[in-house]
Amino acid sequence: MHLAILMTNTDESAFAQQHPKDGEKFTDLVHLARPDWTTEVFPVKDGVFPDDLSRFDGAMITGSPASVRSDAEWTRQLLDLIRVLHGQEMPIFGACFGHQAIALALGGALDDNPEGWVHGLTPNEIVGRESWMGCLPDRIHLYASHKEQVSALPEGARNLTVSAQCMTSGFAIGTHIYTTQHHPEMSPGFIAALTEEMAPLLGAELTQRARSSLTQKADQRGFAESMAQFFEQARTG
């Protein structure tokens, strides 16, 4: 399969330059499950969008420190594109910002997380299991770093996972949309470095909780397999 990665990460800091960019991280995630699949990265946060998505088998929308509610020009363009792709039933996977963008574009709502930042390894309970999720345990551990969340699902969406701090940490629409509020693309080394980078913003208590949570690794390989199966069933179904 050939997937388009719509890269939304606006972080151009010195920290970001020291680590793999999201296009590489999401490609690595895909290759955990399907080493022969190919990807093409489009920095939509810079206004660079694919001219023709029909040559792709699906699209992935990455995370970002930007807010979907910012009303930036590129964000409006992305929301319009999501609506077009949804109408065509093009397979779309969204993570964090991507999860929120899909929800907002299709009639859902976002809000600030009432407890502020959610950061570190988070357990998520499966409350709706789709056919492509058979490889996942009932409780999935994924890395998180967000302070906004989906507060209302779009019409026709099905809640897939919930966590103690996030009422909708993943949803599906039809068999062509699959999302997570979390960051399956992040490696243990990256989330550990990000935790230290964000420590002044997170505060001492949350930083320490995040550090403690990282003694356990995320279910990255299992989630990568679920994502691959999602794209496979969407293209063959």
SVG drawing of the C-alpha trace seen along z (x, -y; Angstrom):
<svg xmlns="http://www.w3.org/2000/svg" viewBox="-25 -31 45 42">
<polyline fill="none" stroke="black" stroke-width="0.4" points="0.0,0.0 1.0,-3.6 -0.1,-6.0 -0.1,-9.8 1.1,-11.3 -0.5,-14.7 2.1,-16.2 0.6,-18.8 3.4,-19.2 4.3,-22.9 7.2,-22.5 10.4,-23.8 12.3,-24.3 15.8,-23.2 14.4,-20.2 12.4,-19.2 15.5,-19.4 17.3,-16.9 14.7,-14.2 13.1,-12.4 10.2,-14.4 6.7,-13.1 6.9,-11.9 9.7,-9.5 8.0,-8.5 4.7,-7.5 6.6,-5.7 8.5,-3.7 5.1,-2.9 3.7,-1.6 6.9,0.4 6.6,2.1 3.6,4.0 4.0,3.8 7.7,3.2 6.9,3.2 4.3,0.4 5.4,-3.0 4.6,-6.6 4.8,-10.1 4.9,-13.1 3.0,-16.4 3.7,-19.2 0.2,-20.5 1.1,-22.8 3.1,-24.7 0.2,-24.7 1.6,-21.8 -1.2,-19.5 -1.3,-16.6 -2.7,-17.5 -4.3,-14.1 -5.0,-11.7 -6.6,-9.1 -3.1,-7.7 -2.9,-6.7 -4.5,-3.9 -5.2,-6.0 -4.1,-9.0 -2.7,-9.5 -3.0,-12.8 -0.4,-13.3 -0.3,-15.1 0.7,-18.7 1.2,-21.2 -1.1,-23.5 -4.8,-23.6 -7.4,-22.4 -9.5,-25.3 -6.9,-27.9 -8.7,-28.8 -5.4,-29.0 -5.7,-28.9 -4.0,-25.5 -6.2,-24.0 -9.4,-25.2 -8.0,-23.6 -7.3,-20.4 -10.8,-20.2 -12.3,-20.8 -10.1,-18.0 -11.2,-15.6 -14.8,-16.3 -14.0,-15.5 -12.2,-12.3 -15.0,-11.2 -17.5,-11.7 -15.3,-9.5 -14.9,-6.9 -11.1,-7.3 -9.4,-5.4 -8.1,-7.9 -6.2,-7.3 -5.8,-10.2 -3.6,-10.6 -4.0,-13.3 -4.4,-16.5 -5.6,-14.2 -8.1,-12.5 -9.5,-15.9 -9.4,-17.4 -11.5,-14.5 -14.0,-14.9 -14.4,-18.6 -14.5,-18.5 -17.4,-16.0 -19.6,-17.7 -18.1,-16.8 -16.8,-19.1 -13.6,-19.8 -13.0,-21.2 -10.1,-21.8 -9.3,-18.8 -10.7,-19.7 -7.5,-18.4 -5.2,-20.2 -2.3,-18.3 -2.4,-14.6 1.1,-13.4 3.0,-10.0 1.8,-6.4 -1.9,-6.1 -4.1,-3.0 -7.1,-2.9 -10.1,-0.5 -11.6,0.9 -15.3,0.1 -16.0,0.9 -14.0,3.5 -13.8,3.3 -12.7,6.2 -9.2,4.7 -8.7,4.5 -8.6,8.2 -4.8,8.0 -5.2,5.6 -5.6,6.4 -8.7,5.1 -6.5,2.5 -4.1,0.6 -1.2,-1.4 -0.3,-4.4 1.8,-7.5 -0.1,-10.8 0.6,-14.5 -2.5,-16.7 -4.6,-19.3 -7.6,-19.3 -10.0,-16.4 -13.0,-15.4 -16.1,-16.3 -18.8,-15.3 -18.5,-12.7 -19.6,-13.3 -22.9,-11.7 -22.4,-8.0 -19.1,-7.8 -18.5,-4.9 -16.5,-5.3 -13.6,-2.7 -11.5,-3.5 -11.7,-5.6 -9.2,-6.5 -9.5,-8.0 -8.7,-11.4 -10.3,-11.3 -13.9,-10.3 -13.2,-9.5 -9.6,-8.4 -10.4,-6.7 -13.3,-6.4 -14.4,-4.9 -16.8,-6.0 -17.9,-3.3 -14.9,-1.2 -12.9,-4.1 -12.0,-6.2 -9.9,-5.1 -8.5,-7.4 -6.6,-7.7 -6.1,-10.7 -2.7,-9.3 0.7,-8.9 1.4,-5.4 4.3,-6.8 6.4,-7.9 9.3,-5.8 10.2,-5.3 13.3,-7.5 11.3,-10.3 8.5,-10.5 11.2,-10.4 13.0,-13.3 9.8,-15.2 8.8,-14.8 12.0,-16.6 11.6,-19.2 8.0,-20.0 8.8,-19.7 8.5,-23.5 5.1,-23.5 3.8,-20.4 4.8,-21.3 6.7,-19.1 3.8,-16.8 2.7,-15.9 6.3,-15.6 7.1,-13.1 3.9,-11.1 4.8,-11.0 8.4,-9.8 7.0,-7.0 4.6,-5.9 7.4,-5.5 8.8,-2.5 6.3,-0.5 6.4,-0.6 3.5,-1.3 1.6,1.3 3.1,-0.2 3.6,3.0 0.1,4.2 -1.4,0.8 0.7,0.7 -0.8,4.1 -4.4,2.8 -3.7,-0.2 -2.4,1.9 -5.4,4.2 -7.7,1.1 -6.2,-0.1 -6.3,3.5 -10.0,4.0 -10.9,0.5 -9.4,1.1 -10.8,4.6 -14.2,4.2"/>
</svg>
